[in-house]
């Protein structure tokens, strides 16, 4: 890779990191509401736990042990910390014992899975190229599976003909984020970062298309759909890739 290409990759990645931080912090209004009400209401912990898993894998992918991707390592490290912070707030204000127990079990499973992948790579795989392949495939699988949630949101928009739970700014930021990290991956010839972020661009474009079709409709959603939307994992985006999602704020 030439010096010019390396510089271009860093500049694009840095811009992507800034956008990603804003997206990681996007649930802040939701948690401000949770703290104010001293209750998690119907919000689900699943999006934050899932994002923590995704960040953890990409953190490992960008680590010196695997890929030596400084930007990927740094942004996903920040993302994992932010998700842990949100999860701690969620656990502190969750009044349902079963919900807290399930969240703790999910976090424990993530820790065990992460440690297992780390040990397998350090002790069982000695070439960086093979480590990159193994961890990269895991990242793509986990990242791609998280795109089920935007399909749920999009289905809700089509069913209700309302964009109430698909905020335009976050869809735009998701598109921007996907484009930036896809560009970063193409410059660096990294297929594992390209795949989930290219999917992010596709789904963001689909969401914006739906928004254009239904943005003039202000009809309030039925109560049962409103309640379900609170716990729906939001629009997943790959932050080079730390996945995050636009949370339905009600």
MODELLER restraints for C-alpha pairs under 7 A, 6 or more apart:
rsr = mdl.restraints
at = mdl.atoms
rsr.add(forms.Gaussian(group=physical.xy_distance, feature=features.Distance(at['CA:5:A'], at['CA:187:A']), mean=6.85, stdev=0.5))
rsr.add(forms.Gaussian(group=physical.xy_distance, feature=features.Distance(at['CA:9:A'], at['CA:184:A']), mean=5.52, stdev=0.5))
rsr.add(forms.Gaussian(group=physical.xy_distance, feature=features.Distance(at['CA:9:A'], at['CA:187:A']), mean=5.97, stdev=0.5))
rsr.add(forms.Gaussian(group=physical.xy_distance, feature=features.Distance(at['CA:9:A'], at['CA:188:A']), mean=6.60, stdev=0.5))
rsr.add(forms.Gaussian(group=physical.xy_distance, feature=features.Distance(at['CA:12:A'], at['CA:180:A']), mean=6.45, stdev=0.5))
rsr.add(forms.Gaussian(group=physical.xy_distance, feature=features.Distance(at['CA:12:A'], at['CA:184:A']), mean=5.79, stdev=0.5))
rsr.add(forms.Gaussian(group=physical.xy_distance, feature=features.Distance(at['CA:13:A'], at['CA:71:A']), mean=6.53, stdev=0.5))
rsr.add(forms.Gaussian(group=physical.xy_distance, feature=features.Distance(at['CA:13:A'], at['CA:181:A']), mean=6.76, stdev=0.5))
rsr.add(forms.Gaussian(group=physical.xy_distance, feature=features.Distance(at['CA:13:A'], at['CA:184:A']), mean=5.77, stdev=0.5))
rsr.add(forms.Gaussian(group=physical.xy_distance, feature=features.Distance(at['CA:16:A'], at['CA:177:A']), mean=6.14, stdev=0.5))
rsr.add(forms.Gaussian(group=physical.xy_distance, feature=features.Distance(at['CA:16:A'], at['CA:180:A']), mean=5.61, stdev=0.5))
rsr.add(forms.Gaussian(group=physical.xy_distance, feature=features.Distance(at['CA:16:A'], at['CA:181:A']), mean=6.08, stdev=0.5))
rsr.add(forms.Gaussian(group=physical.xy_distance, feature=features.Distance(at['CA:17:A'], at['CA:75:A']), mean=5.92, stdev=0.5))
rsr.add(forms.Gaussian(group=physical.xy_distance, feature=features.Distance(at['CA:19:A'], at['CA:177:A']), mean=6.29, stdev=0.5))
rsr.add(forms.Gaussian(group=physical.xy_distance, feature=features.Distance(at['CA:20:A'], at['CA:177:A']), mean=6.77, stdev=0.5))
rsr.add(forms.Gaussian(group=physical.xy_distance, feature=features.Distance(at['CA:20:A'], at['CA:239:A']), mean=5.85, stdev=0.5))
rsr.add(forms.Gaussian(group=physical.xy_distance, feature=features.Distance(at['CA:23:A'], at['CA:244:A']), mean=6.82, stdev=0.5))
rsr.add(forms.Gaussian(group=physical.xy_distance, feature=features.Distance(at['CA:24:A'], at['CA:79:A']), mean=6.27, stdev=0.5))
rsr.add(forms.Gaussian(group=physical.xy_distance, feature=features.Distance(at['CA:24:A'], at['CA:244:A']), mean=6.29, stdev=0.5))
rsr.add(forms.Gaussian(group=physical.xy_distance, feature=features.Distance(at['CA:27:A'], at['CA:247:A']), mean=6.32, stdev=0.5))
rsr.add(forms.Gaussian(group=physical.xy_distance, feature=features.Distance(at['CA:30:A'], at['CA:249:A']), mean=6.34, stdev=0.5))
rsr.add(forms.Gaussian(group=physical.xy_distance, feature=features.Distance(at['CA:34:A'], at['CA:40:A']), mean=5.30, stdev=0.5))
rsr.add(forms.Gaussian(group=physical.xy_distance, feature=features.Distance(at['CA:38:A'], at['CA:93:A']), mean=5.58, stdev=0.5))
rsr.add(forms.Gaussian(group=physical.xy_distance, feature=features.Distance(at['CA:39:A'], at['CA:93:A']), mean=5.06, stdev=0.5))
rsr.add(forms.Gaussian(group=physical.xy_distance, feature=features.Distance(at['CA:39:A'], at['CA:94:A']), mean=5.86, stdev=0.5))
rsr.add(forms.Gaussian(group=physical.xy_distance, feature=features.Distance(at['CA:39:A'], at['CA:95:A']), mean=6.73, stdev=0.5))
rsr.add(forms.Gaussian(group=physical.xy_distance, feature=features.Distance(at['CA:40:A'], at['CA:90:A']), mean=6.50, stdev=0.5))
rsr.add(forms.Gaussian(group=physical.xy_distance, feature=features.Distance(at['CA:40:A'], at['CA:93:A']), mean=6.00, stdev=0.5))
rsr.add(forms.Gaussian(group=physical.xy_distance, feature=features.Distance(at['CA:40:A'], at['CA:94:A']), mean=5.37, stdev=0.5))
rsr.add(forms.Gaussian(group=physical.xy_distance, feature=features.Distance(at['CA:42:A'], at['CA:227:A']), mean=7.00, stdev=0.5))
rsr.add(forms.Gaussian(group=physical.xy_distance, feature=features.Distance(at['CA:42:A'], at['CA:230:A']), mean=5.99, stdev=0.5))
rsr.add(forms.Gaussian(group=physical.xy_distance, feature=features.Distance(at['CA:42:A'], at['CA:231:A']), mean=6.23, stdev=0.5))
rsr.add(forms.Gaussian(group=physical.xy_distance, feature=features.Distance(at['CA:43:A'], at['CA:230:A']), mean=5.19, stdev=0.5))
rsr.add(forms.Gaussian(group=physical.xy_distance, feature=features.Distance(at['CA:43:A'], at['CA:231:A']), mean=4.63, stdev=0.5))
rsr.add(forms.Gaussian(group=physical.xy_distance, feature=features.Distance(at['CA:44:A'], at['CA:231:A']), mean=4.48, stdev=0.5))
rsr.add(forms.Gaussian(group=physical.xy_distance, feature=features.Distance(at['CA:45:A'], at['CA:103:A']), mean=6.60, stdev=0.5))
rsr.add(forms.Gaussian(group=physical.xy_distance, feature=features.Distance(at['CA:46:A'], at['CA:233:A']), mean=6.93, stdev=0.5))
rsr.add(forms.Gaussian(group=physical.xy_distance, feature=features.Distance(at['CA:47:A'], at['CA:233:A']), mean=4.80, stdev=0.5))
rsr.add(forms.Gaussian(group=physical.xy_distance, feature=features.Distance(at['CA:48:A'], at['CA:83:A']), mean=5.86, stdev=0.5))
rsr.add(forms.Gaussian(group=physical.xy_distance, feature=features.Distance(at['CA:48:A'], at['CA:87:A']), mean=6.61, stdev=0.5))
rsr.add(forms.Gaussian(group=physical.xy_distance, feature=features.Distance(at['CA:49:A'], at['CA:107:A']), mean=6.67, stdev=0.5))
rsr.add(forms.Gaussian(group=physical.xy_distance, feature=features.Distance(at['CA:51:A'], at['CA:243:A']), mean=5.52, stdev=0.5))
rsr.add(forms.Gaussian(group=physical.xy_distance, feature=features.Distance(at['CA:51:A'], at['CA:244:A']), mean=6.01, stdev=0.5))
rsr.add(forms.Gaussian(group=physical.xy_distance, feature=features.Distance(at['CA:52:A'], at['CA:80:A']), mean=5.32, stdev=0.5))
rsr.add(forms.Gaussian(group=physical.xy_distance, feature=features.Distance(at['CA:52:A'], at['CA:83:A']), mean=5.80, stdev=0.5))
rsr.add(forms.Gaussian(group=physical.xy_distance, feature=features.Distance(at['CA:53:A'], at['CA:110:A']), mean=6.04, stdev=0.5))
rsr.add(forms.Gaussian(group=physical.xy_distance, feature=features.Distance(at['CA:54:A'], at['CA:139:A']), mean=6.94, stdev=0.5))
rsr.add(forms.Gaussian(group=physical.xy_distance, feature=features.Distance(at['CA:54:A'], at['CA:142:A']), mean=6.58, stdev=0.5))
rsr.add(forms.Gaussian(group=physical.xy_distance, feature=features.Distance(at['CA:54:A'], at['CA:143:A']), mean=6.56, stdev=0.5))
rsr.add(forms.Gaussian(group=physical.xy_distance, feature=features.Distance(at['CA:54:A'], at['CA:242:A']), mean=6.23, stdev=0.5))
rsr.add(forms.Gaussian(group=physical.xy_distance, feature=features.Distance(at['CA:54:A'], at['CA:243:A']), mean=6.24, stdev=0.5))
rsr.add(forms.Gaussian(group=physical.xy_distance, feature=features.Distance(at['CA:55:A'], at['CA:76:A']), mean=5.03, stdev=0.5))
rsr.add(forms.Gaussian(group=physical.xy_distance, feature=features.Distance(at['CA:55:A'], at['CA:79:A']), mean=6.27, stdev=0.5))
rsr.add(forms.Gaussian(group=physical.xy_distance, feature=features.Distance(at['CA:55:A'], at['CA:80:A']), mean=5.49, stdev=0.5))
rsr.add(forms.Gaussian(group=physical.xy_distance, feature=features.Distance(at['CA:55:A'], at['CA:242:A']), mean=4.94, stdev=0.5))
rsr.add(forms.Gaussian(group=physical.xy_distance, feature=features.Distance(at['CA:55:A'], at['CA:243:A']), mean=6.81, stdev=0.5))
rsr.add(forms.Gaussian(group=physical.xy_distance, feature=features.Distance(at['CA:56:A'], at['CA:80:A']), mean=6.41, stdev=0.5))
rsr.add(forms.Gaussian(group=physical.xy_distance, feature=features.Distance(at['CA:57:A'], at['CA:139:A']), mean=6.01, stdev=0.5))
rsr.add(forms.Gaussian(group=physical.xy_distance, feature=features.Distance(at['CA:58:A'], at['CA:72:A']), mean=6.91, stdev=0.5))
rsr.add(forms.Gaussian(group=physical.xy_distance, feature=features.Distance(at['CA:58:A'], at['CA:73:A']), mean=6.97, stdev=0.5))
rsr.add(forms.Gaussian(group=physical.xy_distance, feature=features.Distance(at['CA:58:A'], at['CA:76:A']), mean=6.31, stdev=0.5))
rsr.add(forms.Gaussian(group=physical.xy_distance, feature=features.Distance(at['CA:58:A'], at['CA:139:A']), mean=6.42, stdev=0.5))
rsr.add(forms.Gaussian(group=physical.xy_distance, feature=features.Distance(at['CA:58:A'], at['CA:241:A']), mean=6.27, stdev=0.5))
rsr.add(forms.Gaussian(group=physical.xy_distance, feature=features.Distance(at['CA:58:A'], at['CA:242:A']), mean=6.76, stdev=0.5))
rsr.add(forms.Gaussian(group=physical.xy_distance, feature=features.Distance(at['CA:59:A'], at['CA:72:A']), mean=6.73, stdev=0.5))
rsr.add(forms.Gaussian(group=physical.xy_distance, feature=features.Distance(at['CA:59:A'], at['CA:73:A']), mean=4.72, stdev=0.5))
rsr.add(forms.Gaussian(group=physical.xy_distance, feature=features.Distance(at['CA:59:A'], at['CA:76:A']), mean=5.22, stdev=0.5))
rsr.add(forms.Gaussian(group=physical.xy_distance, feature=features.Distance(at['CA:59:A'], at['CA:77:A']), mean=5.85, stdev=0.5))
rsr.add(forms.Gaussian(group=physical.xy_distance, feature=features.Distance(at['CA:60:A'], at['CA:66:A']), mean=6.95, stdev=0.5))
rsr.add(forms.Gaussian(group=physical.xy_distance, feature=features.Distance(at['CA:61:A'], at['CA:67:A']), mean=5.87, stdev=0.5))
rsr.add(forms.Gaussian(group=physical.xy_distance, feature=features.Distance(at['CA:61:A'], at['CA:132:A']), mean=6.64, stdev=0.5))
rsr.add(forms.Gaussian(group=physical.xy_distance, feature=features.Distance(at['CA:61:A'], at['CA:135:A']), mean=5.93, stdev=0.5))
rsr.add(forms.Gaussian(group=physical.xy_distance, feature=features.Distance(at['CA:61:A'], at['CA:136:A']), mean=6.52, stdev=0.5))
rsr.add(forms.Gaussian(group=physical.xy_distance, feature=features.Distance(at['CA:62:A'], at['CA:68:A']), mean=5.38, stdev=0.5))
rsr.add(forms.Gaussian(group=physical.xy_distance, feature=features.Distance(at['CA:62:A'], at['CA:69:A']), mean=4.24, stdev=0.5))
rsr.add(forms.Gaussian(group=physical.xy_distance, feature=features.Distance(at['CA:62:A'], at['CA:70:A']), mean=6.30, stdev=0.5))
rsr.add(forms.Gaussian(group=physical.xy_distance, feature=features.Distance(at['CA:62:A'], at['CA:72:A']), mean=5.12, stdev=0.5))
rsr.add(forms.Gaussian(group=physical.xy_distance, feature=features.Distance(at['CA:62:A'], at['CA:73:A']), mean=4.34, stdev=0.5))
rsr.add(forms.Gaussian(group=physical.xy_distance, feature=features.Distance(at['CA:63:A'], at['CA:69:A']), mean=6.33, stdev=0.5))
rsr.add(forms.Gaussian(group=physical.xy_distance, feature=features.Distance(at['CA:63:A'], at['CA:73:A']), mean=5.63, stdev=0.5))
rsr.add(forms.Gaussian(group=physical.xy_distance, feature=features.Distance(at['CA:66:A'], at['CA:128:A']), mean=5.40, stdev=0.5))
rsr.add(forms.Gaussian(group=physical.xy_distance, feature=features.Distance(at['CA:66:A'], at['CA:131:A']), mean=5.51, stdev=0.5))
rsr.add(forms.Gaussian(group=physical.xy_distance, feature=features.Distance(at['CA:66:A'], at['CA:132:A']), mean=5.35, stdev=0.5))
rsr.add(forms.Gaussian(group=physical.xy_distance, feature=features.Distance(at['CA:67:A'], at['CA:128:A']), mean=6.87, stdev=0.5))
rsr.add(forms.Gaussian(group=physical.xy_distance, feature=features.Distance(at['CA:67:A'], at['CA:132:A']), mean=5.94, stdev=0.5))
rsr.add(forms.Gaussian(group=physical.xy_distance, feature=features.Distance(at['CA:72:A'], at['CA:240:A']), mean=5.85, stdev=0.5))
rsr.add(forms.Gaussian(group=physical.xy_distance, feature=features.Distance(at['CA:72:A'], at['CA:241:A']), mean=6.83, stdev=0.5))
rsr.add(forms.Gaussian(group=physical.xy_distance, feature=features.Distance(at['CA:76:A'], at['CA:242:A']), mean=5.59, stdev=0.5))
rsr.add(forms.Gaussian(group=physical.xy_distance, feature=features.Distance(at['CA:79:A'], at['CA:242:A']), mean=6.76, stdev=0.5))
rsr.add(forms.Gaussian(group=physical.xy_distance, feature=features.Distance(at['CA:91:A'], at['CA:100:A']), mean=5.81, stdev=0.5))
rsr.add(forms.Gaussian(group=physical.xy_distance, feature=features.Distance(at['CA:94:A'], at['CA:100:A']), mean=6.53, stdev=0.5))
rsr.add(forms.Gaussian(group=physical.xy_distance, feature=features.Distance(at['CA:121:A'], at['CA:131:A']), mean=5.95, stdev=0.5))
rsr.add(forms.Gaussian(group=physical.xy_distance, feature=features.Distance(at['CA:125:A'], at['CA:131:A']), mean=6.28, stdev=0.5))
rsr.add(forms.Gaussian(group=physical.xy_distance, feature=features.Distance(at['CA:136:A'], at['CA:192:A']), mean=5.40, stdev=0.5))
rsr.add(forms.Gaussian(group=physical.xy_distance, feature=features.Distance(at['CA:137:A'], at['CA:192:A']), mean=6.86, stdev=0.5))
rsr.add(forms.Gaussian(group=physical.xy_distance, feature=features.Distance(at['CA:140:A'], at['CA:192:A']), mean=6.15, stdev=0.5))
rsr.add(forms.Gaussian(group=physical.xy_distance, feature=features.Distance(at['CA:140:A'], at['CA:195:A']), mean=6.98, stdev=0.5))
rsr.add(forms.Gaussian(group=physical.xy_distance, feature=features.Distance(at['CA:140:A'], at['CA:196:A']), mean=6.19, stdev=0.5))
rsr.add(forms.Gaussian(group=physical.xy_distance, feature=features.Distance(at['CA:143:A'], at['CA:196:A']), mean=6.07, stdev=0.5))
rsr.add(forms.Gaussian(group=physical.xy_distance, feature=features.Distance(at['CA:144:A'], at['CA:196:A']), mean=5.89, stdev=0.5))
rsr.add(forms.Gaussian(group=physical.xy_distance, feature=features.Distance(at['CA:146:A'], at['CA:236:A']), mean=6.45, stdev=0.5))
rsr.add(forms.Gaussian(group=physical.xy_distance, feature=features.Distance(at['CA:147:A'], at['CA:236:A']), mean=5.90, stdev=0.5))
rsr.add(forms.Gaussian(group=physical.xy_distance, feature=features.Distance(at['CA:149:A'], at['CA:232:A']), mean=6.89, stdev=0.5))
rsr.add(forms.Gaussian(group=physical.xy_distance, feature=features.Distance(at['CA:149:A'], at['CA:233:A']), mean=5.46, stdev=0.5))
rsr.add(forms.Gaussian(group=physical.xy_distance, feature=features.Distance(at['CA:149:A'], at['CA:234:A']), mean=6.10, stdev=0.5))
rsr.add(forms.Gaussian(group=physical.xy_distance, feature=features.Distance(at['CA:149:A'], at['CA:235:A']), mean=6.24, stdev=0.5))
rsr.add(forms.Gaussian(group=physical.xy_distance, feature=features.Distance(at['CA:149:A'], at['CA:236:A']), mean=6.91, stdev=0.5))
rsr.add(forms.Gaussian(group=physical.xy_distance, feature=features.Distance(at['CA:150:A'], at['CA:234:A']), mean=6.36, stdev=0.5))
rsr.add(forms.Gaussian(group=physical.xy_distance, feature=features.Distance(at['CA:150:A'], at['CA:235:A']), mean=4.67, stdev=0.5))
rsr.add(forms.Gaussian(group=physical.xy_distance, feature=features.Distance(at['CA:150:A'], at['CA:236:A']), mean=6.46, stdev=0.5))
rsr.add(forms.Gaussian(group=physical.xy_distance, feature=features.Distance(at['CA:154:A'], at['CA:207:A']), mean=6.76, stdev=0.5))
rsr.add(forms.Gaussian(group=physical.xy_distance, feature=features.Distance(at['CA:157:A'], at['CA:163:A']), mean=5.63, stdev=0.5))
rsr.add(forms.Gaussian(group=physical.xy_distance, feature=features.Distance(at['CA:160:A'], at['CA:221:A']), mean=6.32, stdev=0.5))
rsr.add(forms.Gaussian(group=physical.xy_distance, feature=features.Distance(at['CA:161:A'], at['CA:214:A']), mean=5.80, stdev=0.5))
rsr.add(forms.Gaussian(group=physical.xy_distance, feature=features.Distance(at['CA:161:A'], at['CA:217:A']), mean=6.79, stdev=0.5))
rsr.add(forms.Gaussian(group=physical.xy_distance, feature=features.Distance(at['CA:162:A'], at['CA:214:A']), mean=5.86, stdev=0.5))
rsr.add(forms.Gaussian(group=physical.xy_distance, feature=features.Distance(at['CA:162:A'], at['CA:215:A']), mean=6.99, stdev=0.5))
rsr.add(forms.Gaussian(group=physical.xy_distance, feature=features.Distance(at['CA:162:A'], at['CA:217:A']), mean=5.72, stdev=0.5))
rsr.add(forms.Gaussian(group=physical.xy_distance, feature=features.Distance(at['CA:162:A'], at['CA:218:A']), mean=6.40, stdev=0.5))
rsr.add(forms.Gaussian(group=physical.xy_distance, feature=features.Distance(at['CA:162:A'], at['CA:219:A']), mean=6.37, stdev=0.5))
rsr.add(forms.Gaussian(group=physical.xy_distance, feature=features.Distance(at['CA:163:A'], at['CA:211:A']), mean=6.19, stdev=0.5))
rsr.add(forms.Gaussian(group=physical.xy_distance, feature=features.Distance(at['CA:163:A'], at['CA:214:A']), mean=6.32, stdev=0.5))
rsr.add(forms.Gaussian(group=physical.xy_distance, feature=features.Distance(at['CA:163:A'], at['CA:215:A']), mean=6.00, stdev=0.5))
rsr.add(forms.Gaussian(group=physical.xy_distance, feature=features.Distance(at['CA:165:A'], at['CA:248:A']), mean=5.06, stdev=0.5))
rsr.add(forms.Gaussian(group=physical.xy_distance, feature=features.Distance(at['CA:166:A'], at['CA:248:A']), mean=6.96, stdev=0.5))
rsr.add(forms.Gaussian(group=physical.xy_distance, feature=features.Distance(at['CA:170:A'], at['CA:246:A']), mean=6.07, stdev=0.5))
rsr.add(forms.Gaussian(group=physical.xy_distance, feature=features.Distance(at['CA:171:A'], at['CA:204:A']), mean=5.83, stdev=0.5))
rsr.add(forms.Gaussian(group=physical.xy_distance, feature=features.Distance(at['CA:171:A'], at['CA:207:A']), mean=6.77, stdev=0.5))
rsr.add(forms.Gaussian(group=physical.xy_distance, feature=features.Distance(at['CA:171:A'], at['CA:208:A']), mean=6.68, stdev=0.5))
rsr.add(forms.Gaussian(group=physical.xy_distance, feature=features.Distance(at['CA:174:A'], at['CA:204:A']), mean=6.20, stdev=0.5))
rsr.add(forms.Gaussian(group=physical.xy_distance, feature=features.Distance(at['CA:174:A'], at['CA:237:A']), mean=5.95, stdev=0.5))
rsr.add(forms.Gaussian(group=physical.xy_distance, feature=features.Distance(at['CA:175:A'], at['CA:200:A']), mean=6.97, stdev=0.5))
rsr.add(forms.Gaussian(group=physical.xy_distance, feature=features.Distance(at['CA:175:A'], at['CA:201:A']), mean=5.21, stdev=0.5))
rsr.add(forms.Gaussian(group=physical.xy_distance, feature=features.Distance(at['CA:175:A'], at['CA:204:A']), mean=5.11, stdev=0.5))
rsr.add(forms.Gaussian(group=physical.xy_distance, feature=features.Distance(at['CA:175:A'], at['CA:205:A']), mean=6.85, stdev=0.5))
rsr.add(forms.Gaussian(group=physical.xy_distance, feature=features.Distance(at['CA:178:A'], at['CA:197:A']), mean=4.92, stdev=0.5))
rsr.add(forms.Gaussian(group=physical.xy_distance, feature=features.Distance(at['CA:178:A'], at['CA:198:A']), mean=6.47, stdev=0.5))
rsr.add(forms.Gaussian(group=physical.xy_distance, feature=features.Distance(at['CA:178:A'], at['CA:200:A']), mean=5.43, stdev=0.5))
rsr.add(forms.Gaussian(group=physical.xy_distance, feature=features.Distance(at['CA:178:A'], at['CA:201:A']), mean=5.04, stdev=0.5))
rsr.add(forms.Gaussian(group=physical.xy_distance, feature=features.Distance(at['CA:178:A'], at['CA:237:A']), mean=6.84, stdev=0.5))
rsr.add(forms.Gaussian(group=physical.xy_distance, feature=features.Distance(at['CA:178:A'], at['CA:238:A']), mean=6.59, stdev=0.5))
rsr.add(forms.Gaussian(group=physical.xy_distance, feature=features.Distance(at['CA:179:A'], at['CA:201:A']), mean=6.20, stdev=0.5))
rsr.add(forms.Gaussian(group=physical.xy_distance, feature=features.Distance(at['CA:181:A'], at['CA:197:A']), mean=6.36, stdev=0.5))
rsr.add(forms.Gaussian(group=physical.xy_distance, feature=features.Distance(at['CA:181:A'], at['CA:239:A']), mean=6.82, stdev=0.5))
rsr.add(forms.Gaussian(group=physical.xy_distance, feature=features.Distance(at['CA:181:A'], at['CA:240:A']), mean=5.44, stdev=0.5))
rsr.add(forms.Gaussian(group=physical.xy_distance, feature=features.Distance(at['CA:182:A'], at['CA:194:A']), mean=5.12, stdev=0.5))
rsr.add(forms.Gaussian(group=physical.xy_distance, feature=features.Distance(at['CA:182:A'], at['CA:197:A']), mean=5.45, stdev=0.5))
rsr.add(forms.Gaussian(group=physical.xy_distance, feature=features.Distance(at['CA:182:A'], at['CA:198:A']), mean=5.96, stdev=0.5))
rsr.add(forms.Gaussian(group=physical.xy_distance, feature=features.Distance(at['CA:185:A'], at['CA:191:A']), mean=6.93, stdev=0.5))
rsr.add(forms.Gaussian(group=physical.xy_distance, feature=features.Distance(at['CA:185:A'], at['CA:193:A']), mean=5.61, stdev=0.5))
rsr.add(forms.Gaussian(group=physical.xy_distance, feature=features.Distance(at['CA:185:A'], at['CA:194:A']), mean=5.28, stdev=0.5))
rsr.add(forms.Gaussian(group=physical.xy_distance, feature=features.Distance(at['CA:186:A'], at['CA:194:A']), mean=6.66, stdev=0.5))
rsr.add(forms.Gaussian(group=physical.xy_distance, feature=features.Distance(at['CA:193:A'], at['CA:240:A']), mean=5.93, stdev=0.5))
rsr.add(forms.Gaussian(group=physical.xy_distance, feature=features.Distance(at['CA:193:A'], at['CA:241:A']), mean=6.57, stdev=0.5))
rsr.add(forms.Gaussian(group=physical.xy_distance, feature=features.Distance(at['CA:196:A'], at['CA:238:A']), mean=6.15, stdev=0.5))
rsr.add(forms.Gaussian(group=physical.xy_distance, feature=features.Distance(at['CA:197:A'], at['CA:238:A']), mean=5.27, stdev=0.5))
rsr.add(forms.Gaussian(group=physical.xy_distance, feature=features.Distance(at['CA:200:A'], at['CA:237:A']), mean=5.42, stdev=0.5))
rsr.add(forms.Gaussian(group=physical.xy_distance, feature=features.Distance(at['CA:200:A'], at['CA:238:A']), mean=6.50, stdev=0.5))
rsr.add(forms.Gaussian(group=physical.xy_distance, feature=features.Distance(at['CA:229:A'], at['CA:248:A']), mean=6.58, stdev=0.5))
rsr.add(forms.Gaussian(group=physical.xy_distance, feature=features.Distance(at['CA:230:A'], at['CA:248:A']), mean=5.86, stdev=0.5))
rsr.add(forms.Gaussian(group=physical.xy_distance, feature=features.Distance(at['CA:233:A'], at['CA:245:A']), mean=6.63, stdev=0.5))
rsr.add(forms.Gaussian(group=physical.xy_distance, feature=features.Distance(at['CA:233:A'], at['CA:247:A']), mean=6.86, stdev=0.5))
rsr.add(forms.Gaussian(group=physical.xy_distance, feature=features.Distance(at['CA:234:A'], at['CA:245:A']), mean=4.16, stdev=0.5))
rsr.add(forms.Gaussian(group=physical.xy_distance, feature=features.Distance(at['CA:234:A'], at['CA:246:A']), mean=4.37, stdev=0.5))
rsr.add(forms.Gaussian(group=physical.xy_distance, feature=features.Distance(at['CA:234:A'], at['CA:247:A']), mean=4.79, stdev=0.5))
rsr.add(forms.Gaussian(group=physical.xy_distance, feature=features.Distance(at['CA:234:A'], at['CA:248:A']), mean=6.86, stdev=0.5))
rsr.add(forms.Gaussian(group=physical.xy_distance, feature=features.Distance(at['CA:235:A'], at['CA:245:A']), mean=4.15, stdev=0.5))
rsr.add(forms.Gaussian(group=physical.xy_distance, feature=features.Distance(at['CA:235:A'], at['CA:246:A']), mean=4.92, stdev=0.5))
rsr.add(forms.Gaussian(group=physical.xy_distance, feature=features.Distance(at['CA:236:A'], at['CA:243:A']), mean=5.75, stdev=0.5))
rsr.add(forms.Gaussian(group=physical.xy_distance, feature=features.Distance(at['CA:236:A'], at['CA:244:A']), mean=5.02, stdev=0.5))
rsr.add(forms.Gaussian(group=physical.xy_distance, feature=features.Distance(at['CA:236:A'], at['CA:245:A']), mean=4.25, stdev=0.5))
rsr.add(forms.Gaussian(group=physical.xy_distance, feature=features.Distance(at['CA:237:A'], at['CA:243:A']), mean=4.80, stdev=0.5))
rsr.add(forms.Gaussian(group=physical.xy_distance, feature=features.Distance(at['CA:237:A'], at['CA:244:A']), mean=5.15, stdev=0.5))
rsr.add(forms.Gaussian(group=physical.xy_distance, feature=features.Distance(at['CA:237:A'], at['CA:245:A']), mean=6.17, stdev=0.5))
rsr.add(forms.Gaussian(group=physical.xy_distance, feature=features.Distance(at['CA:238:A'], at['CA:244:A']), mean=6.79, stdev=0.5))
